[in-house]
Amino acid sequence: MSNQTANNLITISKRSIQKKGGMVVLPVEEYNKLKERAVPVYYLKDKQAQYLDKEVNQGLKDYKSGKCKKIKSLADLD
């Protein structure tokens, strides 16, 4: 073992591992791939895509103009 390797050790307590149910160590590239696959991707075409674009743009306009409000739960909606 080289000096550089010995200086880069990470210590994780056994208690912490047991409390959290284990640990996983992955390269960042593999972690990012897992994240991408965790959420399904949908591609819309034609009218569906245009409709959604309009809805998103309208929502952004409403937000910027102050028409939106923060709520803590759906029960706060009138």
Kinemage of the C-alpha trace (Angstrom):
@kinemage 1
@onewidth
@group {chain A} dominant
@subgroup {mainchain}
@vectorlist {calphas} color= white
{ca met a 1} P 0.000 0.000 0.000
{ca ser a 2} L 1.436 3.387 -0.994
{ca asn a 3} L 1.506 6.426 1.270
{ca gln a 4} L -1.090 8.214 -0.815
{ca thr a 5} L -3.552 5.328 -0.512
{ca ala a 6} L -3.059 5.102 3.249
{ca asn a 7} L -3.808 8.829 3.627
{ca asn a 8} L -7.112 8.577 1.734
{ca leu a 9} L -8.899 6.110 4.008
{ca ile a 10} L -12.457 6.804 5.110
{ca thr a 11} L -13.737 5.563 8.446
{ca ile a 12} L -17.451 4.894 8.944
{ca ser a 13} L -18.680 3.704 12.301
{ca lys a 14} L -20.349 0.293 12.493
{ca arg a 15} L -23.185 1.873 14.469
{ca ser a 16} L -23.846 4.398 11.682
{ca ile a 17} L -23.943 1.640 9.057
{ca gln a 18} L -26.340 -0.457 11.112
{ca lys a 19} L -28.571 2.544 11.844
{ca lys a 20} L -28.864 3.456 8.156
{ca gly a 21} L -29.174 -0.109 6.909
{ca gly a 22} L -25.825 -0.256 5.117
{ca met a 23} L -23.673 1.809 2.796
{ca val a 24} L -22.969 1.757 -0.927
{ca val a 25} L -19.842 3.149 -2.558
{ca leu a 26} L -20.078 3.862 -6.290
{ca pro a 27} L -18.121 5.838 -8.823
{ca val a 28} L -19.897 9.146 -9.587
{ca glu a 29} L -20.477 8.143 -13.210
{ca glu a 30} L -22.308 4.970 -12.190
{ca tyr a 31} L -24.335 6.873 -9.560
{ca asn a 32} L -25.452 9.391 -12.205
{ca lys a 33} L -26.506 6.571 -14.543
{ca leu a 34} L -28.583 5.007 -11.762
{ca lys a 35} L -30.296 8.341 -11.086
{ca glu a 36} L -31.148 8.773 -14.757
{ca arg a 37} L -32.723 5.322 -14.960
{ca ala a 38} L -34.721 5.808 -11.748
{ca val a 39} L -37.176 8.226 -13.368
{ca pro a 40} L -39.032 7.230 -16.514
{ca val a 41} L -38.646 9.502 -19.528
{ca tyr a 42} L -41.664 10.338 -21.652
{ca tyr a 43} L -41.494 11.992 -25.046
{ca leu a 44} L -44.530 13.863 -26.273
{ca lys a 45} L -45.218 14.634 -29.906
{ca asp a 46} L -47.343 16.993 -31.927
{ca lys a 47} L -50.443 18.328 -30.138
{ca gln a 48} L -49.554 16.817 -26.768
{ca ala a 49} L -46.126 18.480 -26.792
{ca gln a 50} L -47.546 21.827 -27.918
{ca tyr a 51} L -50.262 21.697 -25.241
{ca leu a 52} L -47.754 20.958 -22.504
{ca asp a 53} L -45.421 23.709 -23.707
{ca lys a 54} L -48.291 26.217 -23.516
{ca glu a 55} L -49.255 25.031 -20.024
{ca val a 56} L -45.681 25.317 -18.750
{ca asn a 57} L -45.235 28.777 -20.277
{ca gln a 58} L -48.524 29.962 -18.750
{ca gly a 59} L -47.479 28.574 -15.363
{ca leu a 60} L -44.151 30.403 -15.545
{ca lys a 61} L -45.916 33.671 -16.462
{ca asp a 62} L -48.324 33.225 -13.541
{ca tyr a 63} L -45.445 32.550 -11.169
{ca lys a 64} L -43.450 35.587 -12.322
{ca ser a 65} L -46.490 37.860 -12.079
{ca gly a 66} L -47.162 36.782 -8.467
{ca lys a 67} L -50.373 34.858 -9.137
{ca cys a 68} L -48.993 31.789 -7.347
{ca lys a 69} L -48.932 31.245 -3.599
{ca lys a 70} L -47.124 28.820 -1.327
{ca ile a 71} L -49.236 26.211 0.414
{ca lys a 72} L -48.295 23.684 3.063
{ca ser a 73} L -50.879 21.120 2.012
{ca leu a 74} L -53.644 20.592 -0.514
{ca ala a 75} L -56.105 21.519 2.235
{ca asp a 76} L -54.848 25.135 1.882
{ca leu a 77} L -56.360 25.354 -1.615
{ca asp a 78} L -59.656 27.237 -1.749
